[in-house]
């Protein structure tokens, strides 16, 4: 099982978060999803041999919310970001 914290933008209430949780939980391979509308994030525990982040992001978009993917602490660079040459 893998745990990822992803961005879920545009939620206005705990009811919105609950709806996203329910939709994510319906996906095959999702063990658990906890969505927090205040932080605009979802913690998702999933079987990466069954489902990937791309499919999880797509479900968030289908719910009408923005998802740029996995949240990374600001002090870390995203893997796809090239290092700056100084």
PyMOL Python script that loads the backbone (N, CA, C, O; Angstrom):
from pymol import cmd

cmd.read_pdbstr("""\
ATOM      1  N   UNK A   1       0.839  -1.187   0.000  1.00  0.00           N
ATOM      2  CA  UNK A   1       0.000   0.000   0.000  1.00  0.00           C
ATOM      3  C   UNK A   1       0.879   1.244   0.000  1.00  0.00           C
ATOM      4  O   UNK A   1       1.940   1.270   0.623  1.00  0.00           O
ATOM      5  N   UNK A   2       0.431   2.254  -0.694  1.00  0.00           N
ATOM      6  CA  UNK A   2       1.137   3.524  -0.757  1.00  0.00           C
ATOM      7  C   UNK A   2       0.219   4.608  -0.208  1.00  0.00           C
ATOM      8  O   UNK A   2      -0.996   4.558  -0.400  1.00  0.00           O
ATOM      9  N   UNK A   3       0.799   5.578   0.467  1.00  0.00           N
ATOM     10  CA  UNK A   3       0.046   6.723   0.969  1.00  0.00           C
ATOM     11  C   UNK A   3       0.541   7.978   0.270  1.00  0.00           C
ATOM     12  O   UNK A   3       1.743   8.240   0.230  1.00  0.00           O
ATOM     13  N   UNK A   4      -0.384   8.750  -0.279  1.00  0.00           N
ATOM     14  CA  UNK A   4      -0.051  10.013  -0.932  1.00  0.00           C
ATOM     15  C   UNK A   4      -0.986  11.093  -0.425  1.00  0.00           C
ATOM     16  O   UNK A   4      -2.153  10.841  -0.128  1.00  0.00           O
ATOM     17  N   UNK A   5      -0.454  12.295  -0.331  1.00  0.00           N
ATOM     18  CA  UNK A   5      -1.257  13.467   0.000  1.00  0.00           C
ATOM     19  C   UNK A   5      -1.351  14.282  -1.281  1.00  0.00           C
ATOM     20  O   UNK A   5      -0.339  14.720  -1.827  1.00  0.00           O
ATOM     21  N   UNK A   6      -2.578  14.479  -1.754  1.00  0.00           N
ATOM     22  CA  UNK A   6      -2.788  15.202  -3.001  1.00  0.00           C
ATOM     23  C   UNK A   6      -3.566  16.483  -2.746  1.00  0.00           C
ATOM     24  O   UNK A   6      -4.274  16.606  -1.746  1.00  0.00           O
ATOM     25  N   UNK A   7      -3.427  17.428  -3.656  1.00  0.00           N
ATOM     26  CA  UNK A   7      -4.164  18.682  -3.567  1.00  0.00           C
ATOM     27  C   UNK A   7      -5.587  18.469  -4.076  1.00  0.00           C
ATOM     28  O   UNK A   7      -5.800  17.792  -5.082  1.00  0.00           O
ATOM     29  N   UNK A   8      -6.549  19.047  -3.380  1.00  0.00           N
ATOM     30  CA  UNK A   8      -7.942  19.069  -3.844  1.00  0.00           C
ATOM     31  C   UNK A   8      -8.412  20.509  -3.650  1.00  0.00           C
ATOM     32  O   UNK A   8      -8.780  20.906  -2.544  1.00  0.00           O
ATOM     33  N   UNK A   9      -8.398  21.277  -4.720  1.00  0.00           N
ATOM     34  CA  UNK A   9      -8.728  22.699  -4.624  1.00  0.00           C
ATOM     35  C   UNK A   9     -10.151  23.001  -5.003  1.00  0.00           C
ATOM     36  O   UNK A   9     -10.738  22.328  -5.850  1.00  0.00           O
ATOM     37  N   UNK A  10     -10.712  24.027  -4.364  1.00  0.00           N
ATOM     38  CA  UNK A  10     -12.034  24.509  -4.713  1.00  0.00           C
ATOM     39  C   UNK A  10     -13.160  24.040  -3.813  1.00  0.00           C
ATOM     40  O   UNK A  10     -14.320  24.373  -4.054  1.00  0.00           O
ATOM     41  N   UNK A  11     -12.840  23.275  -2.781  1.00  0.00           N
ATOM     42  CA  UNK A  11     -13.899  22.815  -1.870  1.00  0.00           C
ATOM     43  C   UNK A  11     -14.319  23.973  -0.962  1.00  0.00           C
ATOM     44  O   UNK A  11     -13.491  24.782  -0.545  1.00  0.00           O
ATOM     45  N   UNK A  12     -15.607  24.036  -0.667  1.00  0.00           N
ATOM     46  CA  UNK A  12     -16.135  25.137   0.142  1.00  0.00           C
ATOM     47  C   UNK A  12     -16.591  24.718   1.533  1.00  0.00           C
ATOM     48  O   UNK A  12     -16.814  25.567   2.396  1.00  0.00           O
ATOM     49  N   UNK A  13     -16.731  23.411   1.756  1.00  0.00           N
ATOM     50  CA  UNK A  13     -17.257  22.972   3.046  1.00  0.00           C
ATOM     51  C   UNK A  13     -16.856  21.535   3.334  1.00  0.00           C
ATOM     52  O   UNK A  13     -16.308  20.838   2.481  1.00  0.00           O
ATOM     53  N   UNK A  14     -17.143  21.112   4.553  1.00  0.00           N
ATOM     54  CA  UNK A  14     -16.898  19.723   4.931  1.00  0.00           C
ATOM     55  C   UNK A  14     -17.770  18.783   4.103  1.00  0.00           C
ATOM     56  O   UNK A  14     -17.393  17.636   3.864  1.00  0.00           O
ATOM     57  N   UNK A  15     -18.922  19.260   3.669  1.00  0.00           N
ATOM     58  CA  UNK A  15     -19.802  18.448   2.821  1.00  0.00           C
ATOM     59  C   UNK A  15     -19.132  18.157   1.478  1.00  0.00           C
ATOM     60  O   UNK A  15     -19.237  17.047   0.955  1.00  0.00           O
ATOM     61  N   UNK A  16     -18.450  19.148   0.928  1.00  0.00           N
ATOM     62  CA  UNK A  16     -17.689  18.936  -0.314  1.00  0.00           C
ATOM     63  C   UNK A  16     -16.630  17.871  -0.107  1.00  0.00           C
ATOM     64  O   UNK A  16     -16.474  16.968  -0.929  1.00  0.00           O
ATOM     65  N   UNK A  17     -15.902  17.980   0.996  1.00  0.00           N
ATOM     66  CA  UNK A  17     -14.844  17.020   1.308  1.00  0.00           C
ATOM     67  C   UNK A  17     -15.417  15.614   1.448  1.00  0.00           C
ATOM     68  O   UNK A  17     -14.825  14.650   0.963  1.00  0.00           O
ATOM     69  N   UNK A  18     -16.545  15.496   2.098  1.00  0.00           N
ATOM     70  CA  UNK A  18     -17.180  14.189   2.281  1.00  0.00           C
ATOM     71  C   UNK A  18     -17.557  13.573   0.928  1.00  0.00           C
ATOM     72  O   UNK A  18     -17.398  12.371   0.715  1.00  0.00           O
ATOM     73  N   UNK A  19     -18.052  14.408   0.029  1.00  0.00           N
ATOM     74  CA  UNK A  19     -18.420  13.923  -1.301  1.00  0.00           C
ATOM     75  C   UNK A  19     -17.216  13.390  -2.064  1.00  0.00           C
ATOM     76  O   UNK A  19     -17.299  12.349  -2.716  1.00  0.00           O
ATOM     77  N   UNK A  20     -16.094  14.105  -1.982  1.00  0.00           N
ATOM     78  CA  UNK A  20     -14.873  13.653  -2.649  1.00  0.00           C
ATOM     79  C   UNK A  20     -14.392  12.343  -2.024  1.00  0.00           C
ATOM     80  O   UNK A  20     -13.985  11.424  -2.735  1.00  0.00           O
ATOM     81  N   UNK A  21     -14.441  12.262  -0.695  1.00  0.00           N
ATOM     82  CA  UNK A  21     -14.054  11.021  -0.002  1.00  0.00           C
ATOM     83  C   UNK A  21     -14.865   9.840  -0.521  1.00  0.00           C
ATOM     84  O   UNK A  21     -14.312   8.780  -0.815  1.00  0.00           O
ATOM     85  N   UNK A  22     -16.179  10.027  -0.633  1.00  0.00           N
ATOM     86  CA  UNK A  22     -17.049   8.943  -1.091  1.00  0.00           C
ATOM     87  C   UNK A  22     -16.703   8.517  -2.506  1.00  0.00           C
ATOM     88  O   UNK A  22     -16.684   7.324  -2.810  1.00  0.00           O
ATOM     89  N   UNK A  23     -16.426   9.486  -3.379  1.00  0.00           N
ATOM     90  CA  UNK A  23     -16.091   9.162  -4.762  1.00  0.00           C
ATOM     91  C   UNK A  23     -14.749   8.447  -4.869  1.00  0.00           C
ATOM     92  O   UNK A  23     -14.607   7.505  -5.648  1.00  0.00           O
ATOM     93  N   UNK A  24     -13.768   8.889  -4.092  1.00  0.00           N
ATOM     94  CA  UNK A  24     -12.463   8.228  -4.114  1.00  0.00           C
ATOM     95  C   UNK A  24     -12.565   6.802  -3.569  1.00  0.00           C
ATOM     96  O   UNK A  24     -11.930   5.882  -4.086  1.00  0.00           O
ATOM     97  N   UNK A  25     -13.367   6.634  -2.524  1.00  0.00           N
ATOM     98  CA  UNK A  25     -13.519   5.309  -1.905  1.00  0.00           C
ATOM     99  C   UNK A  25     -14.143   4.295  -2.859  1.00  0.00           C
ATOM    100  O   UNK A  25     -13.947   3.091  -2.689  1.00  0.00           O
ATOM    101  N   UNK A  26     -14.887   4.759  -3.854  1.00  0.00           N
ATOM    102  CA  UNK A  26     -15.514   3.860  -4.821  1.00  0.00           C
ATOM    103  C   UNK A  26     -14.519   3.281  -5.816  1.00  0.00           C
ATOM    104  O   UNK A  26     -14.803   2.275  -6.467  1.00  0.00           O
ATOM    105  N   UNK A  27     -13.350   3.914  -5.936  1.00  0.00           N
ATOM    106  CA  UNK A  27     -12.362   3.452  -6.903  1.00  0.00           C
ATOM    107  C   UNK A  27     -11.725   2.149  -6.451  1.00  0.00           C
ATOM    108  O   UNK A  27     -11.379   1.990  -5.281  1.00  0.00           O
ATOM    109  N   UNK A  28     -11.574   1.226  -7.378  1.00  0.00           N
ATOM    110  CA  UNK A  28     -10.923  -0.047  -7.098  1.00  0.00           C
ATOM    111  C   UNK A  28      -9.457   0.223  -6.750  1.00  0.00           C
ATOM    112  O   UNK A  28      -8.762   0.919  -7.491  1.00  0.00           O
ATOM    113  N   UNK A  29      -8.993  -0.319  -5.642  1.00  0.00           N
ATOM    114  CA  UNK A  29      -7.606  -0.147  -5.221  1.00  0.00           C
ATOM    115  C   UNK A  29      -7.410   0.884  -4.127  1.00  0.00           C
ATOM    116  O   UNK A  29      -6.332   0.972  -3.540  1.00  0.00           O
ATOM    117  N   UNK A  30      -8.458   1.674  -3.844  1.00  0.00           N
ATOM    118  CA  UNK A  30      -8.368   2.666  -2.769  1.00  0.00           C
ATOM    119  C   UNK A  30      -8.698   1.976  -1.455  1.00  0.00           C
ATOM    120  O   UNK A  30      -9.779   1.410  -1.295  1.00  0.00           O
ATOM    121  N   UNK A  31      -7.778   2.024  -0.533  1.00  0.00           N
ATOM    122  CA  UNK A  31      -7.985   1.448   0.797  1.00  0.00           C
ATOM    123  C   UNK A  31      -8.692   2.451   1.707  1.00  0.00           C
ATOM    124  O   UNK A  31      -9.619   2.101   2.438  1.00  0.00           O
ATOM    125  N   UNK A  32      -8.232   3.718   1.648  1.00  0.00           N
ATOM    126  CA  UNK A  32      -8.807   4.758   2.507  1.00  0.00           C
ATOM    127  C   UNK A  32      -8.535   6.128   1.894  1.00  0.00           C
ATOM    128  O   UNK A  32      -7.483   6.349   1.294  1.00  0.00           O
ATOM    129  N   UNK A  33      -9.485   7.042   2.046  1.00  0.00           N
ATOM    130  CA  UNK A  33      -9.315   8.425   1.600  1.00  0.00           C
ATOM    131  C   UNK A  33      -9.863   9.343   2.676  1.00  0.00           C
ATOM    132  O   UNK A  33     -10.999   9.186   3.123  1.00  0.00           O
ATOM    133  N   UNK A  34      -9.047  10.302   3.086  1.00  0.00           N
ATOM    134  CA  UNK A  34      -9.465  11.310   4.062  1.00  0.00           C
ATOM    135  C   UNK A  34      -9.229  12.680   3.438  1.00  0.00           C
ATOM    136  O   UNK A  34      -8.098  13.037   3.109  1.00  0.00           O
ATOM    137  N   UNK A  35     -10.310  13.444   3.279  1.00  0.00           N
ATOM    138  CA  UNK A  35     -10.232  14.735   2.606  1.00  0.00           C
ATOM    139  C   UNK A  35     -10.463  15.845   3.624  1.00  0.00           C
ATOM    140  O   UNK A  35     -11.374  15.761   4.447  1.00  0.00           O
ATOM    141  N   UNK A  36      -9.633  16.888   3.564  1.00  0.00           N
ATOM    142  CA  UNK A  36      -9.725  18.031   4.470  1.00  0.00           C
ATOM    143  C   UNK A  36      -9.939  19.283   3.634  1.00  0.00           C
ATOM    144  O   UNK A  36      -9.041  19.702   2.904  1.00  0.00           O
ATOM    145  N   UNK A  37     -11.125  19.886   3.733  1.00  0.00           N
ATOM    146  CA  UNK A  37     -11.406  21.051   2.900  1.00  0.00           C
ATOM    147  C   UNK A  37     -10.640  22.280   3.363  1.00  0.00           C
ATOM    148  O   UNK A  37     -10.362  23.162   2.550  1.00  0.00           O
ATOM    149  N   UNK A  38     -10.291  22.370   4.638  1.00  0.00           N
ATOM    150  CA  UNK A  38      -9.545  23.523   5.150  1.00  0.00           C
ATOM    151  C   UNK A  38      -8.145  23.565   4.541  1.00  0.00           C
ATOM    152  O   UNK A  38      -7.684  24.619   4.102  1.00  0.00           O
ATOM    153  N   UNK A  39      -7.477  22.420   4.517  1.00  0.00           N
ATOM    154  CA  UNK A  39      -6.127  22.369   3.947  1.00  0.00           C
ATOM    155  C   UNK A  39      -6.142  22.157   2.438  1.00  0.00           C
ATOM    156  O   UNK A  39      -5.116  22.318   1.778  1.00  0.00           O
ATOM    157  N   UNK A  40      -7.304  21.795   1.888  1.00  0.00           N
ATOM    158  CA  UNK A  40      -7.404  21.555   0.460  1.00  0.00           C
ATOM    159  C   UNK A  40      -6.599  20.343   0.019  1.00  0.00           C
ATOM    160  O   UNK A  40      -5.931  20.358  -1.015  1.00  0.00           O
ATOM    161  N   UNK A  41      -6.681  19.291   0.833  1.00  0.00           N
ATOM    162  CA  UNK A  41      -5.886  18.106   0.522  1.00  0.00           C
ATOM    163  C   UNK A  41      -6.655  16.827   0.818  1.00  0.00           C
ATOM    164  O   UNK A  41      -7.676  16.827   1.506  1.00  0.00           O
ATOM    165  N   UNK A  42      -6.129  15.748   0.276  1.00  0.00           N
ATOM    166  CA  UNK A  42      -6.672  14.414   0.546  1.00  0.00           C
ATOM    167  C   UNK A  42      -5.505  13.484   0.806  1.00  0.00           C
ATOM    168  O   UNK A  42      -4.519  13.482   0.069  1.00  0.00           O
ATOM    169  N   UNK A  43      -5.625  12.699   1.856  1.00  0.00           N
ATOM    170  CA  UNK A  43      -4.656  11.652   2.135  1.00  0.00           C
ATOM    171  C   UNK A  43      -5.276  10.356   1.640  1.00  0.00           C
ATOM    172  O   UNK A  43      -6.339   9.943   2.104  1.00  0.00           O
ATOM    173  N   UNK A  44      -4.600   9.721   0.692  1.00  0.00           N
ATOM    174  CA  UNK A  44      -5.153   8.545   0.038  1.00  0.00           C
ATOM    175  C   UNK A  44      -4.202   7.366   0.234  1.00  0.00           C
ATOM    176  O   UNK A  44      -3.013   7.454  -0.072  1.00  0.00           O
ATOM    177  N   UNK A  45      -4.743   6.271   0.745  1.00  0.00           N
ATOM    178  CA  UNK A  45      -3.994   5.027   0.885  1.00  0.00           C
ATOM    179  C   UNK A  45      -4.514   4.099  -0.203  1.00  0.00           C
ATOM    180  O   UNK A  45      -5.706   3.797  -0.255  1.00  0.00           O
ATOM    181  N   UNK A  46      -3.611   3.648  -1.072  1.00  0.00           N
ATOM    182  CA  UNK A  46      -4.048   2.860  -2.219  1.00  0.00           C
ATOM    183  C   UNK A  46      -3.022   1.807  -2.611  1.00  0.00           C
ATOM    184  O   UNK A  46      -1.848   1.882  -2.249  1.00  0.00           O
ATOM    185  N   UNK A  47      -3.505   0.829  -3.359  1.00  0.00           N
ATOM    186  CA  UNK A  47      -2.660  -0.237  -3.880  1.00  0.00           C
ATOM    187  C   UNK A  47      -2.157   0.228  -5.243  1.00  0.00           C
ATOM    188  O   UNK A  47      -2.914   0.263  -6.213  1.00  0.00           O
ATOM    189  N   UNK A  48      -0.882   0.581  -5.310  1.00  0.00           N
ATOM    190  CA  UNK A  48      -0.341   1.142  -6.543  1.00  0.00           C
ATOM    191  C   UNK A  48      -0.217   0.121  -7.675  1.00  0.00           C
ATOM    192  O   UNK A  48       0.108   0.490  -8.803  1.00  0.00           O
ATOM    193  N   UNK A  49      -0.472  -1.158  -7.387  1.00  0.00           N
ATOM    194  CA  UNK A  49      -0.505  -2.153  -8.462  1.00  0.00           C
ATOM    195  C   UNK A  49      -1.872  -2.187  -9.130  1.00  0.00           C
ATOM    196  O   UNK A  49      -2.033  -2.778 -10.198  1.00  0.00           O
ATOM    197  N   UNK A  50      -2.863  -1.548  -8.495  1.00  0.00           N
ATOM    198  CA  UNK A  50      -4.231  -1.545  -9.018  1.00  0.00           C
ATOM    199  C   UNK A  50      -4.611  -0.179  -9.588  1.00  0.00           C
ATOM    200  O   UNK A  50      -5.294  -0.107 -10.609  1.00  0.00           O
ATOM    201  N   UNK A  51      -4.177   0.899  -8.943  1.00  0.00           N
ATOM    202  CA  UNK A  51      -4.566   2.254  -9.336  1.00  0.00           C
ATOM    203  C   UNK A  51      -3.354   3.173  -9.182  1.00  0.00           C
ATOM    204  O   UNK A  51      -2.475   2.928  -8.355  1.00  0.00           O
ATOM    205  N   UNK A  52      -3.321   4.236  -9.991  1.00  0.00           N
ATOM    206  CA  UNK A  52      -2.214   5.185  -9.896  1.00  0.00           C
ATOM    207  C   UNK A  52      -2.743   6.592  -9.604  1.00  0.00           C
ATOM    208  O   UNK A  52      -3.951   6.828  -9.588  1.00  0.00           O
ATOM    209  N   UNK A  53      -1.813   7.513  -9.373  1.00  0.00           N
ATOM    210  CA  UNK A  53      -2.208   8.889  -9.049  1.00  0.00           C
ATOM    211  C   UNK A  53      -2.963   9.553 -10.189  1.00  0.00           C
ATOM    212  O   UNK A  53      -3.827  10.396  -9.948  1.00  0.00           O
ATOM    213  N   UNK A  54      -2.655   9.190 -11.411  1.00  0.00           N
ATOM    214  CA  UNK A  54      -3.351   9.772 -12.561  1.00  0.00           C
ATOM    215  C   UNK A  54      -4.849   9.487 -12.489  1.00  0.00           C
ATOM    216  O   UNK A  54      -5.661  10.379 -12.737  1.00  0.00           O
ATOM    217  N   UNK A  55      -5.217   8.270 -12.155  1.00  0.00           N
ATOM    218  CA  UNK A  55      -6.636   7.893 -12.039  1.00  0.00           C
ATOM    219  C   UNK A  55      -7.292   8.584 -10.844  1.00  0.00           C
ATOM    220  O   UNK A  55      -8.460   8.967 -10.907  1.00  0.00           O
ATOM    221  N   UNK A  56      -6.542   8.738  -9.764  1.00  0.00           N
ATOM    222  CA  UNK A  56      -7.080   9.418  -8.579  1.00  0.00           C
ATOM    223  C   UNK A  56      -7.322  10.888  -8.898  1.00  0.00           C
ATOM    224  O   UNK A  56      -8.368  11.437  -8.553  1.00  0.00           O
ATOM    225  N   UNK A  57      -6.351  11.530  -9.560  1.00  0.00           N
ATOM    226  CA  UNK A  57      -6.526  12.925  -9.980  1.00  0.00           C
ATOM    227  C   UNK A  57      -7.734  13.075 -10.890  1.00  0.00           C
ATOM    228  O   UNK A  57      -8.500  14.029 -10.756  1.00  0.00           O
ATOM    229  N   UNK A  58      -7.905  12.135 -11.816  1.00  0.00           N
ATOM    230  CA  UNK A  58      -9.027  12.205 -12.746  1.00  0.00           C
ATOM    231  C   UNK A  58     -10.360  12.164 -12.005  1.00  0.00           C
ATOM    232  O   UNK A  58     -11.291  12.881 -12.372  1.00  0.00           O
ATOM    233  N   UNK A  59     -10.465  11.332 -10.965  1.00  0.00           N
ATOM    234  CA  UNK A  59     -11.713  11.262 -10.198  1.00  0.00           C
ATOM    235  C   UNK A  59     -11.977  12.584  -9.475  1.00  0.00           C
ATOM    236  O   UNK A  59     -13.121  13.034  -9.406  1.00  0.00           O
ATOM    237  N   UNK A  60     -10.933  13.203  -8.940  1.00  0.00           N
ATOM    238  CA  UNK A  60     -11.102  14.508  -8.277  1.00  0.00           C
ATOM    239  C   UNK A  60     -11.631  15.521  -9.292  1.00  0.00           C
ATOM    240  O   UNK A  60     -12.537  16.293  -8.977  1.00  0.00           O
ATOM    241  N   UNK A  61     -11.076  15.528 -10.507  1.00  0.00           N
ATOM    242  CA  UNK A  61     -11.553  16.432 -11.560  1.00  0.00           C
ATOM    243  C   UNK A  61     -13.002  16.138 -11.921  1.00  0.00           C
ATOM    244  O   UNK A  61     -13.782  17.062 -12.149  1.00  0.00           O
ATOM    245  N   UNK A  62     -13.370  14.862 -11.976  1.00  0.00           N
ATOM    246  CA  UNK A  62     -14.758  14.478 -12.276  1.00  0.00           C
ATOM    247  C   UNK A  62     -15.714  15.001 -11.217  1.00  0.00           C
ATOM    248  O   UNK A  62     -16.882  15.264 -11.506  1.00  0.00           O
ATOM    249  N   UNK A  63     -15.223  15.152  -9.990  1.00  0.00           N
ATOM    250  CA  UNK A  63     -16.059  15.690  -8.900  1.00  0.00           C
ATOM    251  C   UNK A  63     -16.202  17.212  -9.001  1.00  0.00           C
ATOM    252  O   UNK A  63     -16.973  17.816  -8.257  1.00  0.00           O
ATOM    253  N   UNK A  64     -15.458  17.824  -9.921  1.00  0.00           N
ATOM    254  CA  UNK A  64     -15.561  19.267 -10.122  1.00  0.00           C
ATOM    255  C   UNK A  64     -14.526  20.076  -9.362  1.00  0.00           C
ATOM    256  O   UNK A  64     -14.693  21.285  -9.200  1.00  0.00           O
ATOM    257  N   UNK A  65     -13.468  19.445  -8.896  1.00  0.00           N
ATOM    258  CA  UNK A  65     -12.436  20.137  -8.130  1.00  0.00           C
ATOM    259  C   UNK A  65     -11.098  20.080  -8.840  1.00  0.00           C
ATOM    260  O   UNK A  65     -10.871  19.244  -9.715  1.00  0.00           O
ATOM    261  N   UNK A  66     -10.221  20.982  -8.446  1.00  0.00           N
ATOM    262  CA  UNK A  66      -8.892  21.063  -9.029  1.00  0.00           C
ATOM    263  C   UNK A  66      -7.951  20.112  -8.303  1.00  0.00           C
ATOM    264  O   UNK A  66      -8.020  19.975  -7.081  1.00  0.00           O
ATOM    265  N   UNK A  67      -7.075  19.458  -9.050  1.00  0.00           N
ATOM    266  CA  UNK A  67      -6.066  18.596  -8.438  1.00  0.00           C
ATOM    267  C   UNK A  67      -4.795  18.671  -9.276  1.00  0.00           C
ATOM    268  O   UNK A  67      -4.763  18.209 -10.416  1.00  0.00           O
ATOM    269  N   UNK A  68      -3.744  19.262  -8.696  1.00  0.00           N
ATOM    270  CA  UNK A  68      -2.480  19.343  -9.431  1.00  0.00           C
ATOM    271  C   UNK A  68      -1.591  18.147  -9.143  1.00  0.00           C
ATOM    272  O   UNK A  68      -0.518  18.009  -9.730  1.00  0.00           O
ATOM    273  N   UNK A  69      -2.031  17.287  -8.247  1.00  0.00           N
ATOM    274  CA  UNK A  69      -1.263  16.089  -7.946  1.00  0.00           C
ATOM    275  C   UNK A  69      -0.798  16.036  -6.513  1.00  0.00           C
ATOM    276  O   UNK A  69      -1.398  16.633  -5.619  1.00  0.00           O
ATOM    277  N   UNK A  70       0.279  15.313  -6.312  1.00  0.00           N
ATOM    278  CA  UNK A  70       0.802  15.076  -4.978  1.00  0.00           C
ATOM    279  C   UNK A  70       1.379  16.364  -4.395  1.00  0.00           C
ATOM    280  O   UNK A  70       2.102  17.097  -5.070  1.00  0.00           O
ATOM    281  N   UNK A  71       1.051  16.625  -3.138  1.00  0.00           N
ATOM    282  CA  UNK A  71       1.601  17.790  -2.450  1.00  0.00           C
ATOM    283  C   UNK A  71       2.997  17.455  -1.946  1.00  0.00           C
ATOM    284  O   UNK A  71       3.222  16.407  -1.342  1.00  0.00           O
ATOM    285  N   UNK A  72       3.921  18.358  -2.204  1.00  0.00           N
ATOM    286  CA  UNK A  72       5.300  18.191  -1.785  1.00  0.00           C
ATOM    287  C   UNK A  72       5.638  19.380  -0.890  1.00  0.00           C
ATOM    288  O   UNK A  72       5.297  20.512  -1.233  1.00  0.00           O
ATOM    289  N   UNK A  73       6.296  19.159   0.245  1.00  0.00           N
ATOM    290  CA  UNK A  73       6.676  20.292   1.091  1.00  0.00           C
ATOM    291  C   UNK A  73       7.439  21.339   0.290  1.00  0.00           C
ATOM    292  O   UNK A  73       8.214  20.990  -0.600  1.00  0.00           O
ATOM    293  N   UNK A  74       7.231  22.621   0.596  1.00  0.00           N
ATOM    294  CA  UNK A  74       7.820  23.712  -0.175  1.00  0.00           C
ATOM    295  C   UNK A  74       9.343  23.694  -0.184  1.00  0.00           C
ATOM    296  O   UNK A  74       9.961  24.243  -1.096  1.00  0.00           O
ATOM    297  N   UNK A  75       9.956  23.069   0.818  1.00  0.00           N
ATOM    298  CA  UNK A  75      11.417  23.053   0.844  1.00  0.00           C
ATOM    299  C   UNK A  75      12.003  21.965  -0.054  1.00  0.00           C
ATOM    300  O   UNK A  75      13.223  21.858  -0.179  1.00  0.00           O
ATOM    301  N   UNK A  76      11.152  21.166  -0.675  1.00  0.00           N
ATOM    302  CA  UNK A  76      11.606  20.122  -1.594  1.00  0.00           C
ATOM    303  C   UNK A  76      11.232  20.486  -3.018  1.00  0.00           C
ATOM    304  O   UNK A  76      10.183  21.086  -3.254  1.00  0.00           O
ATOM    305  N   UNK A  77      12.074  20.132  -3.955  1.00  0.00           N
ATOM    306  CA  UNK A  77      11.771  20.342  -5.373  1.00  0.00           C
ATOM    307  C   UNK A  77      10.986  19.152  -5.890  1.00  0.00           C
ATOM    308  O   UNK A  77      11.179  18.025  -5.435  1.00  0.00           O
ATOM    309  N   UNK A  78      10.121  19.399  -6.817  1.00  0.00           N
ATOM    310  CA  UNK A  78       9.424  18.301  -7.477  1.00  0.00           C
ATOM    311  C   UNK A  78      10.436  17.566  -8.343  1.00  0.00           C
ATOM    312  O   UNK A  78      11.351  18.175  -8.897  1.00  0.00           O
ATOM    313  N   UNK A  79      10.269  16.281  -8.453  1.00  0.00           N
ATOM    314  CA  UNK A  79      11.214  15.467  -9.207  1.00  0.00           C
ATOM    315  C   UNK A  79      11.364  15.922 -10.652  1.00  0.00           C
ATOM    316  O   UNK A  79      12.456  15.833 -11.214  1.00  0.00           O
ATOM    317  N   UNK A  80      10.285  16.409 -11.265  1.00  0.00           N
ATOM    318  CA  UNK A  80      10.376  16.807 -12.665  1.00  0.00           C
ATOM    319  C   UNK A  80      10.934  18.207 -12.859  1.00  0.00           C
ATOM    320  O   UNK A  80      11.198  18.604 -13.994  1.00  0.00           O
ATOM    321  N   UNK A  81      11.122  18.973 -11.779  1.00  0.00           N
ATOM    322  CA  UNK A  81      11.691  20.313 -11.876  1.00  0.00           C
ATOM    323  C   UNK A  81      13.192  20.225 -12.086  1.00  0.00           C
ATOM    324  O   UNK A  81      13.880  19.577 -11.297  1.00  0.00           O
ATOM    325  N   UNK A  82      13.725  20.865 -13.134  1.00  0.00           N
ATOM    326  CA  UNK A  82      15.172  20.829 -13.307  1.00  0.00           C
ATOM    327  C   UNK A  82      15.843  21.721 -12.263  1.00  0.00           C
ATOM    328  O   UNK A  82      15.287  22.752 -11.884  1.00  0.00           O
ATOM    329  N   UNK A  83      17.033  21.334 -11.794  1.00  0.00           N
ATOM    330  CA  UNK A  83      17.729  22.173 -10.829  1.00  0.00           C
ATOM    331  C   UNK A  83      18.171  23.479 -11.472  1.00  0.00           C
ATOM    332  O   UNK A  83      18.520  23.512 -12.652  1.00  0.00           O
ATOM    333  N   UNK A  84      18.157  24.549 -10.696  1.00  0.00           N
ATOM    334  CA  UNK A  84      18.583  25.835 -11.241  1.00  0.00           C
ATOM    335  C   UNK A  84      20.102  25.881 -11.291  1.00  0.00           C
ATOM    336  O   UNK A  84      20.785  25.389 -10.392  1.00  0.00           O
ATOM    337  N   UNK A  85      20.603  26.466 -12.332  1.00  0.00           N
ATOM    338  CA  UNK A  85      22.049  26.578 -12.472  1.00  0.00           C
ATOM    339  C   UNK A  85      22.463  27.942 -11.950  1.00  0.00           C
ATOM    340  O   UNK A  85      21.975  28.974 -12.409  1.00  0.00           O
ATOM    341  N   UNK A  86      23.356  27.931 -11.000  1.00  0.00           N
ATOM    342  CA  UNK A  86      23.680  29.175 -10.315  1.00  0.00           C
ATOM    343  C   UNK A  86      25.030  29.612 -10.577  1.00  0.00           C
ATOM    344  O   UNK A  86      25.453  30.649 -10.067  1.00  0.00           O
TER     345      UNK A  86
END
""", "prot")
cmd.dss("prot")
cmd.show_as("cartoon", "prot")
cmd.util.cbc("prot")
cmd.orient("prot")
